[in-house]
Amino acid sequence: MTEPVVRAVLVTGAPGAGKSTVGAVLARRLSAALLDLDTATADLTAVVADQVGVRDLDDPRLAQLTRRARYEAIVSVAVENLRLGLSVVLVAPFTTERRHGAAWAALEARLRAAGGTPSLVWLDVDAPAVAERLRRRGADRDAWKAERAPGAVAVDLAPPDVPHLRADAARSPGEIAEAIQQMLP
């Protein structure tokens, strides 16, 4: 009998691409733990934001103080789950990891060492869709991203520079999760 694959699926994409929604659907389908960066670290990040006097989660001052600790929190929990043989779905921008091969290689090696089979999933979405989704979401942290001409946004929409699976974020969350599940090794 073959051992089931213990997965570490990292869901990334632009703000408004549907990372959290798709991640939740995918976690349910895979019977995996869901580790969403914003959900897991929001309260502690808010404490730091209050201390620094910023409201925007993406403010460079806040990001500089919290990024390493925020990502370490969800990755450490992922590693513990993987060591127990439990699959995980991590939801976060993973900007550094998707842009820098060495950062991705280090994270991938860490997840593999814990017993997981890592896959980076990129939710591909175009600028007009991101602009509309951010407008509908109406979050304070999205204001600067959407303050452009209609249909344009100030976010990185380029796919990862490291190996990844591409999912079309224009589809429904269920369809996206099904497509991702079919692409997983």
Biotite code that builds the C-alpha atoms (Angstrom):
import biotite.structure as struc

atoms = struc.array([
    struc.Atom([0.000, 0.000, 0.000], chain_id="A", res_id=1, res_name="MET", atom_name="CA", element="C"),
    struc.Atom([1.327, 3.434, -0.956], chain_id="A", res_id=2, res_name="THR", atom_name="CA", element="C"),
    struc.Atom([1.711, 6.113, 1.709], chain_id="A", res_id=3, res_name="GLU", atom_name="CA", element="C"),
    struc.Atom([-0.450, 9.178, 1.052], chain_id="A", res_id=4, res_name="PRO", atom_name="CA", element="C"),
    struc.Atom([1.405, 12.271, -0.130], chain_id="A", res_id=5, res_name="VAL", atom_name="CA", element="C"),
    struc.Atom([1.861, 14.837, 2.611], chain_id="A", res_id=6, res_name="VAL", atom_name="CA", element="C"),
    struc.Atom([1.516, 18.146, 0.813], chain_id="A", res_id=7, res_name="ARG", atom_name="CA", element="C"),
    struc.Atom([2.703, 21.662, 1.530], chain_id="A", res_id=8, res_name="ALA", atom_name="CA", element="C"),
    struc.Atom([0.757, 23.814, -0.913], chain_id="A", res_id=9, res_name="VAL", atom_name="CA", element="C"),
    struc.Atom([1.720, 27.487, -0.915], chain_id="A", res_id=10, res_name="LEU", atom_name="CA", element="C"),
    struc.Atom([-0.981, 29.670, -2.459], chain_id="A", res_id=11, res_name="VAL", atom_name="CA", element="C"),
    struc.Atom([0.268, 33.025, -3.704], chain_id="A", res_id=12, res_name="THR", atom_name="CA", element="C"),
    struc.Atom([-0.931, 35.792, -5.955], chain_id="A", res_id=13, res_name="GLY", atom_name="CA", element="C"),
    struc.Atom([-1.645, 39.492, -6.128], chain_id="A", res_id=14, res_name="ALA", atom_name="CA", element="C"),
    struc.Atom([-3.830, 41.202, -3.534], chain_id="A", res_id=15, res_name="PRO", atom_name="CA", element="C"),
    struc.Atom([-7.424, 40.383, -4.417], chain_id="A", res_id=16, res_name="GLY", atom_name="CA", element="C"),
    struc.Atom([-6.492, 37.284, -6.438], chain_id="A", res_id=17, res_name="ALA", atom_name="CA", element="C"),
    struc.Atom([-8.491, 35.086, -4.069], chain_id="A", res_id=18, res_name="GLY", atom_name="CA", element="C"),
    struc.Atom([-5.658, 33.490, -2.082], chain_id="A", res_id=19, res_name="LYS", atom_name="CA", element="C"),
    struc.Atom([-7.580, 33.156, 1.181], chain_id="A", res_id=20, res_name="SER", atom_name="CA", element="C"),
    struc.Atom([-10.795, 31.953, -0.423], chain_id="A", res_id=21, res_name="THR", atom_name="CA", element="C"),
    struc.Atom([-9.083, 29.438, -2.709], chain_id="A", res_id=22, res_name="VAL", atom_name="CA", element="C"),
    struc.Atom([-6.754, 28.342, 0.093], chain_id="A", res_id=23, res_name="GLY", atom_name="CA", element="C"),
    struc.Atom([-9.711, 27.533, 2.338], chain_id="A", res_id=24, res_name="ALA", atom_name="CA", element="C"),
    struc.Atom([-11.499, 25.552, -0.373], chain_id="A", res_id=25, res_name="VAL", atom_name="CA", element="C"),
    struc.Atom([-8.289, 23.706, -1.247], chain_id="A", res_id=26, res_name="LEU", atom_name="CA", element="C"),
    struc.Atom([-7.503, 22.912, 2.401], chain_id="A", res_id=27, res_name="ALA", atom_name="CA", element="C"),
    struc.Atom([-10.968, 21.437, 2.831], chain_id="A", res_id=28, res_name="ARG", atom_name="CA", element="C"),
    struc.Atom([-10.576, 19.335, -0.341], chain_id="A", res_id=29, res_name="ARG", atom_name="CA", element="C"),
    struc.Atom([-7.152, 18.069, 0.770], chain_id="A", res_id=30, res_name="LEU", atom_name="CA", element="C"),
    struc.Atom([-8.119, 17.614, 4.438], chain_id="A", res_id=31, res_name="SER", atom_name="CA", element="C"),
    struc.Atom([-5.175, 19.881, 5.172], chain_id="A", res_id=32, res_name="ALA", atom_name="CA", element="C"),
    struc.Atom([-4.461, 22.479, 7.835], chain_id="A", res_id=33, res_name="ALA", atom_name="CA", element="C"),
    struc.Atom([-5.048, 26.020, 6.571], chain_id="A", res_id=34, res_name="LEU", atom_name="CA", element="C"),
    struc.Atom([-2.334, 28.519, 7.545], chain_id="A", res_id=35, res_name="LEU", atom_name="CA", element="C"),
    struc.Atom([-3.295, 31.979, 6.325], chain_id="A", res_id=36, res_name="ASP", atom_name="CA", element="C"),
    struc.Atom([-0.645, 34.628, 7.039], chain_id="A", res_id=37, res_name="LEU", atom_name="CA", element="C"),
    struc.Atom([-3.150, 37.407, 7.678], chain_id="A", res_id=38, res_name="ASP", atom_name="CA", element="C"),
    struc.Atom([-5.424, 35.323, 9.904], chain_id="A", res_id=39, res_name="THR", atom_name="CA", element="C"),
    struc.Atom([-2.585, 33.795, 11.904], chain_id="A", res_id=40, res_name="ALA", atom_name="CA", element="C"),
    struc.Atom([-0.666, 37.005, 12.510], chain_id="A", res_id=41, res_name="THR", atom_name="CA", element="C"),
    struc.Atom([-3.212, 39.847, 12.285], chain_id="A", res_id=42, res_name="ALA", atom_name="CA", element="C"),
    struc.Atom([-3.593, 40.511, 16.007], chain_id="A", res_id=43, res_name="ASP", atom_name="CA", element="C"),
    struc.Atom([0.138, 40.653, 16.719], chain_id="A", res_id=44, res_name="LEU", atom_name="CA", element="C"),
    struc.Atom([0.782, 42.681, 13.573], chain_id="A", res_id=45, res_name="THR", atom_name="CA", element="C"),
    struc.Atom([-1.896, 45.157, 14.704], chain_id="A", res_id=46, res_name="ALA", atom_name="CA", element="C"),
    struc.Atom([-0.068, 45.631, 18.006], chain_id="A", res_id=47, res_name="VAL", atom_name="CA", element="C"),
    struc.Atom([3.143, 46.496, 16.166], chain_id="A", res_id=48, res_name="VAL", atom_name="CA", element="C"),
    struc.Atom([1.246, 48.718, 13.714], chain_id="A", res_id=49, res_name="ALA", atom_name="CA", element="C"),
    struc.Atom([-0.236, 50.663, 16.624], chain_id="A", res_id=50, res_name="ASP", atom_name="CA", element="C"),
    struc.Atom([3.207, 51.073, 18.159], chain_id="A", res_id=51, res_name="GLN", atom_name="CA", element="C"),
    struc.Atom([4.651, 52.330, 14.867], chain_id="A", res_id=52, res_name="VAL", atom_name="CA", element="C"),
    struc.Atom([1.608, 54.463, 14.065], chain_id="A", res_id=53, res_name="GLY", atom_name="CA", element="C"),
    struc.Atom([0.691, 52.914, 10.701], chain_id="A", res_id=54, res_name="VAL", atom_name="CA", element="C"),
    struc.Atom([-2.555, 51.449, 9.365], chain_id="A", res_id=55, res_name="ARG", atom_name="CA", element="C"),
    struc.Atom([-1.403, 49.849, 6.135], chain_id="A", res_id=56, res_name="ASP", atom_name="CA", element="C"),
    struc.Atom([-0.246, 46.251, 6.455], chain_id="A", res_id=57, res_name="LEU", atom_name="CA", element="C"),
    struc.Atom([1.997, 46.843, 3.438], chain_id="A", res_id=58, res_name="ASP", atom_name="CA", element="C"),
    struc.Atom([3.627, 49.987, 4.850], chain_id="A", res_id=59, res_name="ASP", atom_name="CA", element="C"),
    struc.Atom([7.399, 49.426, 4.495], chain_id="A", res_id=60, res_name="PRO", atom_name="CA", element="C"),
    struc.Atom([7.993, 50.437, 8.131], chain_id="A", res_id=61, res_name="ARG", atom_name="CA", element="C"),
    struc.Atom([5.596, 47.766, 9.364], chain_id="A", res_id=62, res_name="LEU", atom_name="CA", element="C"),
    struc.Atom([6.734, 45.152, 6.865], chain_id="A", res_id=63, res_name="ALA", atom_name="CA", element="C"),
    struc.Atom([10.381, 45.669, 7.845], chain_id="A", res_id=64, res_name="GLN", atom_name="CA", element="C"),
    struc.Atom([9.539, 45.044, 11.491], chain_id="A", res_id=65, res_name="LEU", atom_name="CA", element="C"),
    struc.Atom([7.152, 42.117, 11.055], chain_id="A", res_id=66, res_name="THR", atom_name="CA", element="C"),
    struc.Atom([7.702, 40.214, 7.789], chain_id="A", res_id=67, res_name="ARG", atom_name="CA", element="C"),
    struc.Atom([10.317, 37.748, 9.012], chain_id="A", res_id=68, res_name="ARG", atom_name="CA", element="C"),
    struc.Atom([8.391, 36.918, 12.195], chain_id="A", res_id=69, res_name="ALA", atom_name="CA", element="C"),
    struc.Atom([5.026, 36.666, 10.414], chain_id="A", res_id=70, res_name="ARG", atom_name="CA", element="C"),
    struc.Atom([6.309, 34.218, 7.819], chain_id="A", res_id=71, res_name="TYR", atom_name="CA", element="C"),
    struc.Atom([8.295, 32.269, 10.404], chain_id="A", res_id=72, res_name="GLU", atom_name="CA", element="C"),
    struc.Atom([5.091, 31.825, 12.413], chain_id="A", res_id=73, res_name="ALA", atom_name="CA", element="C"),
    struc.Atom([3.144, 30.128, 9.625], chain_id="A", res_id=74, res_name="ILE", atom_name="CA", element="C"),
    struc.Atom([6.121, 28.167, 8.301], chain_id="A", res_id=75, res_name="VAL", atom_name="CA", element="C"),
    struc.Atom([6.937, 26.844, 11.789], chain_id="A", res_id=76, res_name="SER", atom_name="CA", element="C"),
    struc.Atom([3.339, 25.710, 12.253], chain_id="A", res_id=77, res_name="VAL", atom_name="CA", element="C"),
    struc.Atom([3.446, 24.131, 8.789], chain_id="A", res_id=78, res_name="ALA", atom_name="CA", element="C"),
    struc.Atom([6.643, 22.251, 9.671], chain_id="A", res_id=79, res_name="VAL", atom_name="CA", element="C"),
    struc.Atom([5.088, 20.886, 12.870], chain_id="A", res_id=80, res_name="GLU", atom_name="CA", element="C"),
    struc.Atom([2.020, 19.678, 10.961], chain_id="A", res_id=81, res_name="ASN", atom_name="CA", element="C"),
    struc.Atom([4.149, 18.110, 8.223], chain_id="A", res_id=82, res_name="LEU", atom_name="CA", element="C"),
    struc.Atom([6.245, 16.270, 10.836], chain_id="A", res_id=83, res_name="ARG", atom_name="CA", element="C"),
    struc.Atom([2.980, 14.763, 12.092], chain_id="A", res_id=84, res_name="LEU", atom_name="CA", element="C"),
    struc.Atom([2.119, 13.636, 8.567], chain_id="A", res_id=85, res_name="GLY", atom_name="CA", element="C"),
    struc.Atom([-0.552, 16.299, 8.052], chain_id="A", res_id=86, res_name="LEU", atom_name="CA", element="C"),
    struc.Atom([-0.797, 18.232, 4.809], chain_id="A", res_id=87, res_name="SER", atom_name="CA", element="C"),
    struc.Atom([-0.858, 22.036, 4.934], chain_id="A", res_id=88, res_name="VAL", atom_name="CA", element="C"),
    struc.Atom([-2.051, 24.876, 2.722], chain_id="A", res_id=89, res_name="VAL", atom_name="CA", element="C"),
    struc.Atom([-0.158, 28.121, 3.347], chain_id="A", res_id=90, res_name="LEU", atom_name="CA", element="C"),
    struc.Atom([-1.727, 31.355, 2.102], chain_id="A", res_id=91, res_name="VAL", atom_name="CA", element="C"),
    struc.Atom([0.491, 34.432, 1.759], chain_id="A", res_id=92, res_name="ALA", atom_name="CA", element="C"),
    struc.Atom([2.008, 36.679, -0.888], chain_id="A", res_id=93, res_name="PRO", atom_name="CA", element="C"),
    struc.Atom([5.399, 34.892, -0.576], chain_id="A", res_id=94, res_name="PHE", atom_name="CA", element="C"),
    struc.Atom([6.878, 37.791, -2.547], chain_id="A", res_id=95, res_name="THR", atom_name="CA", element="C"),
    struc.Atom([10.496, 37.144, -1.555], chain_id="A", res_id=96, res_name="THR", atom_name="CA", element="C"),
    struc.Atom([10.192, 33.403, -2.114], chain_id="A", res_id=97, res_name="GLU", atom_name="CA", element="C"),
    struc.Atom([8.561, 33.751, -5.530], chain_id="A", res_id=98, res_name="ARG", atom_name="CA", element="C"),
    struc.Atom([11.062, 36.361, -6.706], chain_id="A", res_id=99, res_name="ARG", atom_name="CA", element="C"),
    struc.Atom([14.341, 34.931, -5.355], chain_id="A", res_id=100, res_name="HIS", atom_name="CA", element="C"),
    struc.Atom([15.399, 31.395, -6.178], chain_id="A", res_id=101, res_name="GLY", atom_name="CA", element="C"),
    struc.Atom([17.587, 31.066, -3.087], chain_id="A", res_id=102, res_name="ALA", atom_name="CA", element="C"),
    struc.Atom([14.717, 32.054, -0.772], chain_id="A", res_id=103, res_name="ALA", atom_name="CA", element="C"),
    struc.Atom([12.370, 29.591, -2.481], chain_id="A", res_id=104, res_name="TRP", atom_name="CA", element="C"),
    struc.Atom([15.001, 26.833, -2.374], chain_id="A", res_id=105, res_name="ALA", atom_name="CA", element="C"),
    struc.Atom([15.531, 27.360, 1.364], chain_id="A", res_id=106, res_name="ALA", atom_name="CA", element="C"),
    struc.Atom([11.800, 27.269, 2.110], chain_id="A", res_id=107, res_name="LEU", atom_name="CA", element="C"),
    struc.Atom([11.237, 24.285, -0.164], chain_id="A", res_id=108, res_name="GLU", atom_name="CA", element="C"),
    struc.Atom([14.109, 22.390, 1.515], chain_id="A", res_id=109, res_name="ALA", atom_name="CA", element="C"),
    struc.Atom([12.728, 23.158, 4.966], chain_id="A", res_id=110, res_name="ARG", atom_name="CA", element="C"),
    struc.Atom([9.259, 21.870, 4.041], chain_id="A", res_id=111, res_name="LEU", atom_name="CA", element="C"),
    struc.Atom([10.726, 18.747, 2.423], chain_id="A", res_id=112, res_name="ARG", atom_name="CA", element="C"),
    struc.Atom([12.905, 18.050, 5.478], chain_id="A", res_id=113, res_name="ALA", atom_name="CA", element="C"),
    struc.Atom([9.710, 18.088, 7.558], chain_id="A", res_id=114, res_name="ALA", atom_name="CA", element="C"),
    struc.Atom([8.173, 15.444, 5.288], chain_id="A", res_id=115, res_name="GLY", atom_name="CA", element="C"),
    struc.Atom([6.159, 17.596, 2.905], chain_id="A", res_id=116, res_name="GLY", atom_name="CA", element="C"),
    struc.Atom([5.936, 17.742, -0.861], chain_id="A", res_id=117, res_name="THR", atom_name="CA", element="C"),
    struc.Atom([5.987, 21.497, -1.559], chain_id="A", res_id=118, res_name="PRO", atom_name="CA", element="C"),
    struc.Atom([4.148, 23.141, -4.444], chain_id="A", res_id=119, res_name="SER", atom_name="CA", element="C"),
    struc.Atom([3.982, 26.869, -5.091], chain_id="A", res_id=120, res_name="LEU", atom_name="CA", element="C"),
    struc.Atom([0.682, 27.855, -6.696], chain_id="A", res_id=121, res_name="VAL", atom_name="CA", element="C"),
    struc.Atom([0.292, 31.198, -8.483], chain_id="A", res_id=122, res_name="TRP", atom_name="CA", element="C"),
    struc.Atom([-3.232, 32.573, -8.800], chain_id="A", res_id=123, res_name="LEU", atom_name="CA", element="C"),
    struc.Atom([-2.981, 34.405, -12.102], chain_id="A", res_id=124, res_name="ASP", atom_name="CA", element="C"),
    struc.Atom([-5.216, 37.461, -12.410], chain_id="A", res_id=125, res_name="VAL", atom_name="CA", element="C"),
    struc.Atom([-5.146, 40.533, -14.638], chain_id="A", res_id=126, res_name="ASP", atom_name="CA", element="C"),
    struc.Atom([-4.948, 44.174, -13.548], chain_id="A", res_id=127, res_name="ALA", atom_name="CA", element="C"),
    struc.Atom([-8.615, 45.104, -14.223], chain_id="A", res_id=128, res_name="PRO", atom_name="CA", element="C"),
    struc.Atom([-9.815, 42.134, -12.154], chain_id="A", res_id=129, res_name="ALA", atom_name="CA", element="C"),
    struc.Atom([-7.467, 43.030, -9.274], chain_id="A", res_id=130, res_name="VAL", atom_name="CA", element="C"),
    struc.Atom([-8.607, 46.653, -9.370], chain_id="A", res_id=131, res_name="ALA", atom_name="CA", element="C"),
    struc.Atom([-12.269, 45.605, -9.242], chain_id="A", res_id=132, res_name="GLU", atom_name="CA", element="C"),
    struc.Atom([-11.703, 43.051, -6.463], chain_id="A", res_id=133, res_name="ARG", atom_name="CA", element="C"),
    struc.Atom([-9.778, 45.556, -4.339], chain_id="A", res_id=134, res_name="LEU", atom_name="CA", element="C"),
    struc.Atom([-12.507, 48.137, -4.875], chain_id="A", res_id=135, res_name="ARG", atom_name="CA", element="C"),
    struc.Atom([-15.186, 45.628, -3.796], chain_id="A", res_id=136, res_name="ARG", atom_name="CA", element="C"),
    struc.Atom([-13.119, 44.500, -0.806], chain_id="A", res_id=137, res_name="ARG", atom_name="CA", element="C"),
    struc.Atom([-12.833, 48.115, 0.343], chain_id="A", res_id=138, res_name="GLY", atom_name="CA", element="C"),
    struc.Atom([-10.043, 47.458, 2.865], chain_id="A", res_id=139, res_name="ALA", atom_name="CA", element="C"),
    struc.Atom([-7.983, 50.411, 4.101], chain_id="A", res_id=140, res_name="ASP", atom_name="CA", element="C"),
    struc.Atom([-4.790, 48.547, 3.272], chain_id="A", res_id=141, res_name="ARG", atom_name="CA", element="C"),
    struc.Atom([-5.780, 48.372, -0.413], chain_id="A", res_id=142, res_name="ASP", atom_name="CA", element="C"),
    struc.Atom([-6.362, 52.103, -0.935], chain_id="A", res_id=143, res_name="ALA", atom_name="CA", element="C"),
    struc.Atom([-2.915, 52.948, -2.310], chain_id="A", res_id=144, res_name="TRP", atom_name="CA", element="C"),
    struc.Atom([-2.944, 49.887, -4.570], chain_id="A", res_id=145, res_name="LYS", atom_name="CA", element="C"),
    struc.Atom([-6.173, 50.950, -6.247], chain_id="A", res_id=146, res_name="ALA", atom_name="CA", element="C"),
    struc.Atom([-5.420, 54.683, -6.509], chain_id="A", res_id=147, res_name="GLU", atom_name="CA", element="C"),
    struc.Atom([-4.599, 54.436, -10.178], chain_id="A", res_id=148, res_name="ARG", atom_name="CA", element="C"),
    struc.Atom([-6.533, 54.812, -13.404], chain_id="A", res_id=149, res_name="ALA", atom_name="CA", element="C"),
    struc.Atom([-9.507, 52.429, -13.618], chain_id="A", res_id=150, res_name="PRO", atom_name="CA", element="C"),
    struc.Atom([-8.279, 48.937, -14.338], chain_id="A", res_id=151, res_name="GLY", atom_name="CA", element="C"),
    struc.Atom([-4.695, 49.590, -13.201], chain_id="A", res_id=152, res_name="ALA", atom_name="CA", element="C"),
    struc.Atom([-3.133, 48.687, -9.880], chain_id="A", res_id=153, res_name="VAL", atom_name="CA", element="C"),
    struc.Atom([0.174, 49.271, -8.131], chain_id="A", res_id=154, res_name="ALA", atom_name="CA", element="C"),
    struc.Atom([0.926, 45.606, -7.448], chain_id="A", res_id=155, res_name="VAL", atom_name="CA", element="C"),
    struc.Atom([3.226, 42.977, -8.895], chain_id="A", res_id=156, res_name="ASP", atom_name="CA", element="C"),
    struc.Atom([1.174, 40.838, -11.301], chain_id="A", res_id=157, res_name="LEU", atom_name="CA", element="C"),
    struc.Atom([4.104, 38.953, -12.834], chain_id="A", res_id=158, res_name="ALA", atom_name="CA", element="C"),
    struc.Atom([4.185, 35.201, -12.246], chain_id="A", res_id=159, res_name="PRO", atom_name="CA", element="C"),
    struc.Atom([6.837, 33.756, -9.938], chain_id="A", res_id=160, res_name="PRO", atom_name="CA", element="C"),
    struc.Atom([10.442, 33.500, -11.080], chain_id="A", res_id=161, res_name="ASP", atom_name="CA", element="C"),
    struc.Atom([10.668, 30.043, -9.471], chain_id="A", res_id=162, res_name="VAL", atom_name="CA", element="C"),
    struc.Atom([8.952, 26.771, -10.421], chain_id="A", res_id=163, res_name="PRO", atom_name="CA", element="C"),
    struc.Atom([5.228, 26.996, -9.784], chain_id="A", res_id=164, res_name="HIS", atom_name="CA", element="C"),
    struc.Atom([1.794, 25.783, -10.768], chain_id="A", res_id=165, res_name="LEU", atom_name="CA", element="C"),
    struc.Atom([-0.435, 28.363, -12.468], chain_id="A", res_id=166, res_name="ARG", atom_name="CA", element="C"),
    struc.Atom([-4.132, 28.618, -11.684], chain_id="A", res_id=167, res_name="ALA", atom_name="CA", element="C"),
    struc.Atom([-6.548, 30.936, -13.470], chain_id="A", res_id=168, res_name="ASP", atom_name="CA", element="C"),
    struc.Atom([-8.005, 33.180, -10.758], chain_id="A", res_id=169, res_name="ALA", atom_name="CA", element="C"),
    struc.Atom([-10.864, 34.237, -13.057], chain_id="A", res_id=170, res_name="ALA", atom_name="CA", element="C"),
    struc.Atom([-12.593, 30.923, -12.341], chain_id="A", res_id=171, res_name="ARG", atom_name="CA", element="C"),
    struc.Atom([-14.723, 30.147, -9.290], chain_id="A", res_id=172, res_name="SER", atom_name="CA", element="C"),
    struc.Atom([-12.885, 29.177, -6.080], chain_id="A", res_id=173, res_name="PRO", atom_name="CA", element="C"),
    struc.Atom([-14.157, 25.599, -6.363], chain_id="A", res_id=174, res_name="GLY", atom_name="CA", element="C"),
    struc.Atom([-12.990, 25.312, -9.965], chain_id="A", res_id=175, res_name="GLU", atom_name="CA", element="C"),
    struc.Atom([-9.613, 26.793, -9.066], chain_id="A", res_id=176, res_name="ILE", atom_name="CA", element="C"),
    struc.Atom([-9.157, 24.403, -6.140], chain_id="A", res_id=177, res_name="ALA", atom_name="CA", element="C"),
    struc.Atom([-10.120, 21.442, -8.326], chain_id="A", res_id=178, res_name="GLU", atom_name="CA", element="C"),
    struc.Atom([-7.640, 22.512, -11.016], chain_id="A", res_id=179, res_name="ALA", atom_name="CA", element="C"),
    struc.Atom([-4.886, 22.926, -8.417], chain_id="A", res_id=180, res_name="ILE", atom_name="CA", element="C"),
    struc.Atom([-5.626, 19.543, -6.917], chain_id="A", res_id=181, res_name="GLN", atom_name="CA", element="C"),
    struc.Atom([-5.306, 17.935, -10.346], chain_id="A", res_id=182, res_name="GLN", atom_name="CA", element="C"),
    struc.Atom([-1.922, 19.636, -10.946], chain_id="A", res_id=183, res_name="MET", atom_name="CA", element="C"),
    struc.Atom([-0.365, 18.615, -7.619], chain_id="A", res_id=184, res_name="LEU", atom_name="CA", element="C"),
    struc.Atom([2.350, 15.948, -7.765], chain_id="A", res_id=185, res_name="PRO", atom_name="CA", element="C"),
])
